[in-house]
Structure formats: structure tokens, C-alpha cells
Amino acid sequence: MILFPAIDLKEGRCVRLVQGDMAQAKVFNDDPAAQAAEFEQQGFAWIHVVDLDGAFAGAPQNASAVEAILARVQVPVQLGGGIREMRTLEGWLDKGVSRVIIGTAAVRDPTFVREAARRHPGKIAVGIDAKDGRVAVEGWAQTSSMTAEELGQRFEDAGVAAIIYTDIARDGILKGLNIEMTLALANAVTIPVIASGGLASIDDVHRILQPDCAVLAGAITGRALYDGRIDPREALDAIRQARQA
């Protein structure tokens, strides 16, 4: 179980949204690289970064902020948001991104995901963001007819390293992870699934350490970290102890 601290980028700053609404962006740090360094110092083993502007624009919009993060930390970084062509994807891998997350393009262009996973084993993740059980695309602005399970199963034999599953209805509102739907996806595929959206307290961390969640590869935490609702040391200690048990 890996706990990923999230850095969401909007106009070069570290923000958190409520249910993906760009109009409800709260700035938590004007220096994303400093925020990443703080997460690394706290003991996190990975950092999850999303270019929010890029997700809406369909191409990277916060490249300088991402590059500053990569230059500042030693821990691996996974990056999503606006990565819809091979040149962009490979450019980020060349700059030091450890894992690239493909979201909208996984729905629109599954061949791209397959080719990326073939060329770069272990470095490609699929982002599945669900709204009322249906996959959302274009920075969550549009909803497709496809379910999360259908999209995940599409890539079963593609060599994808992970699926990052976000329940949009819970993202940024601190109501807890949607364990039921996340486990439904995780049990429907063999690809490792990372839970996202709504993680609110240390109780949620303990919940994902229960036996039924053993199929999960990790979880992403954002607002609860910034608001101080989760103490990083307590959360990481709980995961460490569970791993040793």
C-alpha cells in the first residue's frame, strides 16, 4: 500500500478543487516544488502530480512547475493531465517522470495506451475518473457512456502498470473514499488499482489497510493533507506497521 500525496497544478500554483470544479480552486502553495520537497521530507515514497489546466486544454500547461518539482525531489513522480500523444508522453519520461497517467486518451484512443505501455513497460498508468458510475473525460467536463470496469478491462492485456480510480463526487469534499466502487473495479481487473477521491482522515487510511482492501495498490490524498486532517507521520507509520504485520 502506497500513500501518494497529491499536487494539483493550476496556473503554476498548487491548488485543490471541489469535485473537479476549476471555479472552486483553493490555492495551498504558490511554490509546487517546495510543496513536493516537503512531502519528500515527510517520508512519502511517491508524489502524484496533475496538470489541471492541461487536462482541460488537452496539452501540458504547467510544464515549468512540473520541471521544478522533478528538479527538487528524488522520489518518483507520477504525472497526469493533458497527455494525449506519444511525443508529450515520452518528453515527460525523458525529463524524469517515473509514471505517466493517461486519462481522456484512454477512452478516445486506446491504441495509444497500448502502444505507450508496449514501448515503456511499467511506466504507464490509466486514470479512470467516474461520475455516477460513468467515466468522465476532458478534465471531468464530459461524461462518457463507459463504466469504470469496462474501461479497466479494455487494458487487461496491455501491460498497464496501474489504474488510478477517482470518484469525482467525493473528490475534494472529504467524505471518505468510495471503497465499494473502488473494490468493484479492483476485483474486476488484474491491473493494480490506486484509490483516489475523498480520503479525509486517518480512519480512511486504516480502512484501506483492512484485509478486503489488500487488492488495492495504494491511495491518493490531497485536501486532508493540506488541511492538516491527516498527520503524515501517523499515516505512514500505520502503513508501515500493516506491512510488517
N, C-alpha and C positions, 0 to 999 in steps of 0.2 A: 504494500500500500504506500503510494507516494502522495504527499500533500503538496499541491502546486499553488504557490501564491500568484495571484493574477495582477498583471499590469495592463490596463486598457488605455490605449493612446487616442487622444482627440486633440488635434491642433497642437501636437508636441507636448502635451501635458498628460499626467496620469489621472484618469477620472474613473468614476463608476456610474453606470447607468441604472435606471429602474426599468426592468422588463424590455431592455433594448431601445428605449426611447432616448434619442440623441438630445431632445429638448430637456430631458431631466438628467443632465450630466453634472455631477458634483466633482469639482477638482480637489484631489487629495495631495497632489505633489506637482510642483512646476518642473521638477527635475526627475524624470523617469529613471535615469541612470543611477542617481543617488538612491532612489527607492529600491532598485534592483540590488544595489550593493548592501542596503540594509537587510533585505531578505536573505541574501547570501550569508551575511554576518550572523543572522538569527539561526542559521543552520539548515535552511531549506536546500534540498538537493537538486531541484529543478525550478525554473521560472517560466510561467505561462504568459505570453505577450500577445495582445490582439491590437491590430491597427484598425480601429473602429471606422475612421474616415475611409480607409482602404476598402473595408467591407462594403460600404455604400457606393464608393466610386468604381469598384471593380479593378483597382490597381493600387499599389502602395502609395500612401500619402504621408506617412510618418517615418520615412526611411532614416533620417538623421537621428531621430530619437532611438530607433531600434539599433542603429550602429553604435550609438553612445552606450547603450546597455551592453551590447556584445563586447565592447572595449573595456567595460568596467568590471565585469564579473567573470569568474572561472567556471561556475556551474553551468550545465547545459540549459539552453533556452529553446522552448518550442514556440513557434510563431504562426499566427493565422491572421486573415483579413486581407482580402483583395488579391489573393494568389491564385490566378486563373490561367496562367500559361507557363510553359516549361522554362522559358528564359528567366522569368521572375523567380520561379522556384529555385532553379539552380544558382541564380545570383545570390539568393539568401544562404543557401548551403555553402557556397564559396566564401561568404563573409563570416561564417561561423555558427549559423543557426543549426542546432542539432536535430530538430524535427520540424517539418513544415506541415501545417494544418490546412487541408483543402476542404472548403465548405460548400459554397454555391456551385463550384465546378464539379463537385461530386454528384450533384443532381443533373446539371446541364451537360456535363461531358465526362462520363465515367471512364471513357477510354484514356483520357488524360491522367486520371488517378492510377489506372493500371500500368500505364507506361512509366509514370513517375516512380511507382513502387518497384517496378522491374529494374529501372536504372539506379535507384537509390534505396536498396533494402534497409529496413529498419529506421528510415528517416521520414516516412510519410504517414501522416495521421489523417483521418477523415473526421471533420466536425459535423455532427448531426444536432441541429437545433430544432426542437419540436415545439409547436404551438397547438394546443388542443389535440395532441396526438399526431399532427401532421408536420412534415419537415418544412421549415421556413428557410428562405434564401434571400439574397441581396441585402445583407445586413439586417435580416429579420423583417424586411419591409414587405415581403411577399410570402404566401404560404402555398406549398405545392400539394398535390393530391397523394403523395407518397408517405407511408408511415416510416417511423424510425427503423423498425425491424426490417422492412422491405429494403430500405437503403443500405443498412448494415449487411444484409445477406447478399446484396449485389457484389460486395467486395470480399466475400469469404475466401476466395481462392486467389486474391490479387497480391497477397504479401504485405498488406497494410499493417503497420506497427501498432496502431491503436485507433479507437474511436473515442472522440470526446463528445459526450452526450449532455446537452444543456436543455433544461426545461425552462423555456422563456418566461412562462407565467410566474416562475419563482425567482428568476434572476434579479438580484439587487434588492429584494424585498425582505430578506432574512426570515423566511418562513420554513426553512429546512429543505433538504434535498428531497426530490421525488424518488424515494427509494423504490417504490413499486414499479414505476415505469423504467427506471434505470436497470433494475434487475431483470425485468422482462426482456429488455434489449440484450443485456449481458448473457442471459441464458438462451437467447435465440441465435447467437453467433459464437464463433470460437476466437474472434479478434478481441484482444484486451480492451475493456471499456473503462473510461475515466469519467466520473460523475461531475456535473457542473450545474450551478444554478440554485441558489438558496441556502447554501451552507451558512449556518447562523451562529453556532455556539459549539462549545466543547462537547456538548451532548451529541451533536451531529457527527463529530469525529469518532466518539465512542460507538455511535450507531453503525458507521461503516466498517468498524472493526469487529462486528458481530459475525458469527460463522456463516450466516446466509449471504453476507457481502464479500465472502472470500473470493468470489469470482471477479470482483472489481480490481482494477489495476491502480486506481488512485482517485483523488477528488481535487477539485479546484476551489480555492477560497479567495474571496475578494473583499467585499464590503466589510464582512465581520472582522477581518484583519485590520483594516483601516480604522474602523470604529472602536477597536480595542475590545470587541466582544469575544475574541479568541486570543489567548496568550500563546504566541508561537512556541515557547519552550514547553508549555504544558501539552500542547497538541502533538508536537514532535516526540516528546517523551512517551506519550500514550501509544503512538505508533511504534516506537522503538520497543517498548515493553511487550506489545502484542506480537511483534515479530519474533521476539525471543521466547515467548511462551510456548 
